[in-house]
Structures are given as C-alpha cells and as structure tokens.
Amino acid sequence: MRRVKVAILAVALPLGALTQPLAATRISAVRCDSTAPFAAPRLSWRGDVVQWAEWPVRLGESSVRARVIVVRMPAARVRITLEIARAGGQIQPWSLDDAPTDAHIAVNAGQFTDSGPWGWVVHKQRELQPPGIGPLSGALVVDRAGVVAVLTATELEGWRTTQRSQEAVQSYPILLTGDGRPPRALCDARAGLDLTHRDARLAVGVTRDGQVLFVLTRYEAPGGSVTRIPIGPTTPEMAEILRRLGADRALMLDGGLSAQMLVRSATDSARWPGFRSVPLALVGRVTR
C-alpha cells in the first residue's frame, strides 16, 4: 500500500476550537412523512476546490459510533469520469492505489457481481452495459457539458434513449428522489428492502446550488479511532445523513468492505482505503 504524506495546514480557529471537538449528532432513520426543519452540521472544512470534513454521529437507538467523511465540490469546476481498470480487454480490480495522480477525488463506484459491474455503465459516451432492473435503482450521470445528476429508475431510460450521458453508472438503492425526500420504500418494512442492516456506506448526492457530495462512513471504535470494520448506518439512516447535508437527490454507491475514498488538494490529502478491490471507480479532476 502506498504511503501518502499529509501536510498539516495552519488555520485560524476561534479560541477554544482546538479543545472543543465537534459534538456527535444523533441520527435516526429518515422519515417519509416529515417536513420538519433540521439543523445542518457545522463542519470544519479542509481543502480548496474539493473540500472535505469529518462529522461524528451516533446512529439509532443503540447509538452506534460512526464518523461521516463528507466531500463537497462545485460541479462546474470538477470533471467527474469513470475509471475502468483493464488488461487484455478484461476488467481488472481497482483500488485507491490505481487512482490517477491528477485525481482530486476518487471513490469506488456502483454495485457489482462476481462477473463485473451491475447495471448501466456508460463511458466516454459509449454504453458498455444496459441498465439493470430494479424499482429502487438509480444512476449517477454526467452529461457532455459536465453537469452531474442523480436519476431515478423511471428517468434513466429517457437519458439513455437521447444519448445525453458522457459517463453513467447505475446503483441502488436511491436515497433521495428530489427536494430531499426519500422514496416511500425506505419507510416501509413491507417493501422488501432491508431497513435494519448496518454497514459501511458510500453515497453520492447533488444539491440545488450545484454542489456534488461524496459521503463515506467509518465505524468509530472506543477511544475515537476510525476503522474499516463494516459497521455503520442503516439505509434509512444514510438517507437522513444525506438529507441533513443538503442533498436534493442522493444514491447509494456501495458499502461494506469495498467502500473507499481518496481526496487531494494543492496542500493536503487523505485516504480511507477499503478491504476489497472493485470493477469501477469515479474520479474527479479540478478543471479551473
């Protein structure tokens, strides 16, 4: 595994900020019938165009300790593309060690099976795989102008038939479908979705003001150390996390042993590796 040097930035902070860490926020499952206001977390951001922060949370009634790593970037200044590792025409495993040197953000992308990626894959305007079928599936797409969007299953086909996508990857479940609202299935135990399973999570969201969010969770062991143990939010709790961060729409990208993220700025970098390589990745490069 490569070692990454982390530079420590000197930042002017309010008196007492260094001795008063951010208090953990209690997160419960998202509610489909509530429009009550909520307090967005006040995070300490690092980086420049691509910024990141850590947010301590306590999950559910059992107060599971977790750390949420939040990356935000203006879509107008970062170009997001798929990375596909290949050798001899075959897809190869990808991990953070394969991230290009000019990447400012890199994460694993989408669900996969033993034979490769699951669902719709578009790379450089070429459809490599047709869409998979699932009512809670969604897709992250980047159009030819670089605009980033999260699509529901019903919207996907329209983008596909008009060939609007420069890059696209399908995943599931969709967490927020617009206006920060979750699909009803996230609040209905009869819908067939496991609403209680805890895991490490990775999700992507888009906000109304043109920000793209990548959100990774890590289990926080006693003593405050962050580990790769695959324990974390339930799916409804992850939807609530994205809602509180201001996402208008959001999609789960993956989780468990695969969840991994790399982020870089001009003076700083950090990485949260996974235990398992993946077929696809999403990479963002600052364009201006």
N, C-alpha and C positions, 0 to 999 in steps of 0.2 A: 504494500500500500504506500502511495506517495505521501511524503510529509509536506504539509502546507504551512508556511510561516505566516503567522498572524501579527500584523502590526497593530500596536495599541495607539489609539488616537487620543489626543488631549482635547477634551471637550469641556466647555464652560458649563457647569451644572449649578443649580441652586444650592445654597448652603444646606447641608444635611442630606443631599440626594444620594451621596455615596454610602451613607449609613442607613438609608431607609429604602430597602428593596421594594419593588412593586408588589403590592399585596395580591394574593391569588384571588381570581374571580371564580365564583361558583357558577357552573354551567349545568343546566338541566336540558332535557330533550326539547327540541323546538316544538312550538305549539302552532297548529294549523288554524286555530280559531281565535288567535290573539293578534291584535294590532297595537298592543300596549308599547309605549316608548321604552327604550333601553339605553343604558349608558355604554357608549363605545369605550374600549380600553384606551388609556392614555399611555402610549408606549414610547420608549426611548429608541429612536431610530438611528441606525448606523448606515454608512454608505453614502452614495451621491445620487446618481440617476436611479440605480437599483438599490433600494433600501431594505434593510431587514431589522427585525426586533424579536425579542423573546417575551412571551406572555405566560406567566404561571397561572394555571387553572386547577380547580378541584371539581371533579366530574361526578354528577349524580348523587344519589343519597349516600353512597359509601365514600364519597369524597376521594376518589382515585386521583392521585397526584400526577399531573402531566405538565409538560412545557409545550407551548404552541410557538413554533417558529413561523413568523409572518414575513413574507417578502412582497413588496409592492413596487410597481414601476408604471410610468406613463406609457400606455400602448403606442403613443405617437413617437416615442423615442427609442423603443426597443423592438427589434425584429425577432419574432419567435418562429422557429423552424423545428421540424422533426430531425432527429438523428437516428440513423439506422446503421448498425454495425454489420458489415457483410464481409464474407471471404468466399471466393469461388462461386459467387451468386447466391450463397446461403446466408440467412440472417444469423448473426453471432450474438452471444451475450454481451450486454452493455452494462457498464457501471460508471461511477464517477471518475474512475481512473481513465476512462475513454473520452471524457469531456474535452472539447477543443480548447486550446489555450486562450482564445479570444472570447470564450463564453463568459457572460456576466451572471447568468443563472442557468442551471442545468438540473433537471429532475427526471425521474423515470416517468413513463407515460402509458397509461391505459392498462386494461386487464389483458391477461394472456393465458394461453393453454399450453400443453406440452409441445404442440406443434408450432407455436408462434403467437403473434398478436391476435386478440379477439376483436372482431368487428371492423368498422370502416377505417381505412387508412388511405390518406392522400398525401403525396409528397411531390413537391415541385409541379403541381397541377395534374399529376398523374395518379389515377386511382389504382392503388396496389391491392386493395381488398374491398369487397362490397360490404354494406352495413350488416351488422348482426341484428337480431330481432329481440326486442325487449321493451315493454312499456315504460320502464324507468331508465332506459338507456338515454344517453345524451352524447354530445360531441363538442370538443373544442375545435374551433376552426379559425384559420387566418386567411383573410381574402387577399386578393392580388395587391391591394393598397396597404396591406399590413394591419387592417382592422381585425381585432380579436373578438370573438363572440362565443358564447355557450349556447348550444342549440338543444331543444327538446327533441324527443323521438319523432314527433309529428312535423317538426320544422326541418329535420335533416334531409328528407327527400327533396324538398324544394331547392336547397342548396346544391344537392347532388345533380339534379337534372339541369340546372342552369350553369353547372361547372364554375361556380364562383370561388371555390376553395383553392388556395395555394397550398395550404397544409391543413390536415384534419386528422383527428384521432378520436375514436369512439370509446366510451367507457360507461360505467354505471356504479351506483345509481346517481341520478341527478338530485341535487340537494336543494336548490332554489330555482324557481322557474320564472321569476320576474317580480319586481317590486319587493325583493327579499322574502318571498313567500315559498314555502316548501310544497311539494306535491302531497296530496292527501294521504298517499300510501305511507308516508313517513310518520303519520299519526294514527295508523290503523293496523292493529296487530293481526287483523284478518287478511291483510293484503299479500301475505306470503313473504315479506321481507323480514329478515332477522333484525329486530329492533333493539336487542339487548347485548349482542356480541361486542366485546371490547377488543380494539386492535390499534396498532399504529396506523395513522391515516395520512394520506396526501390528497389534497384537493386544489382545484383552481377556481377562481371567481373573477367576475368582472363587475366594476362599479359604474354607476351612472356618469361619473365625471371622467371616465376614460382610464381608470387605473386597472391593471391586472394584478391579481393576488395569487400567490402560490403559498399554500399553508401546509406545513408538516407538523406532526405531533410526535413527541417523545415521552416515554414514561420517566417520571422523576422518582428515583429511588429515595429511601430515607436518607437524610443528610443533604439532599439537594442535587446529587449527581444525576445527570441525564444519561439514560441508557437506551440501547436498541431493543430492549425487551419489547415484544409486540403486544403491549397493553396500552389502551388509550380510549378515545371517545367511542361511544356507540354511533351508528349512522345518524340518528336524530340529534345527538349532541354535536356532531360535526356540522350539521346544518345550522345549528344555533350559533356555533363559533363563527361560521362564515357570515351569518346574518349580522352579528354584532360588529364584525369588521367592516360592514358597509357594503357587502356584495349584493348586487341586484340579482345576479344569476350565479350558480355555482354547480360544480360537477366533481364527484369523487374520481380521482385518477387511479389510485391503487392504495395499498397499505400492507401491513404485516412486515415480513422480512424484506420486502422489495423496496419499501419507502426510503428514498434517499434524495439529498439536495446539496447542491454546491452554489455558493453565491460569492461574487467578487466585485470589488470597486477599485478605484485607482490606488487606494492606500490600504485596503483591508480585504480579508477573505475569511470564509468559514465553510465548513463542510460537515454534513451529517450523513455518513455512509449507511448503506443497507447491508444485509447479510446475503442477498441474492441478486445476481445479475438479471437483466431484463431485456426483452427484444427491442424496445423503443425508448427514446428519450425526447424530451423537449428542451431546446436550448434557446436562450435569449441573448442577443448581442445589441449593445447600445449603438445606435446609428448616427446620432447627432446630439 
